Amino acid sequence: MAFASRTSEVPRLAASVPAADVETLAQRGVVAANVIGHTDPEAFARVVQMAGDGSLSVPITRTFTFDELPQALRLVGEERSRGKFAITIAS
């Protein structure tokens, strides 16, 4: 999941998968970082394998626009979400 902030003059983005193109975003004035942690290399390898062979399914239960991001985060914070949320960002 990516988290973005509009609370400062400089847009910021953090992606929980290495998907943010940091250099390209920097050219657009966006500070970006890819954040990922590996606690168990074997478990991570299984997840990667499952993603590669199509057996990993991540159900998107609701999609929010970027402007609705505060509502999505509030629902997650209140533990009222089931499944995964997707945030669409228009270019």
Stockholm file with secondary structure:
# STOCKHOLM 1.0

chainA/1-91         MAFASRTSEVPRLAASVPAADVETLAQRGVVAANVIGHTDPEAFARVVQMAGDGSLSVPITRTFTFDELPQALRLVGEERSRGKFAITIAS
#=GR chainA/1-91 SS CEEEECSSSSCEEEESSTTCCHHHHHHTTCEEEECCCCSCHHHHHHHHHHHHHTCCCCCEEEEEEGGGHHHHHHHHHTTCCCSEEEEECCC
#=GC SS_cons        CEEEECSSSSCEEEESSTTCCHHHHHHTTCEEEECCCCSCHHHHHHHHHHHHHTCCCCCEEEEEEGGGHHHHHHHHHTTCCCSEEEEECCC
//
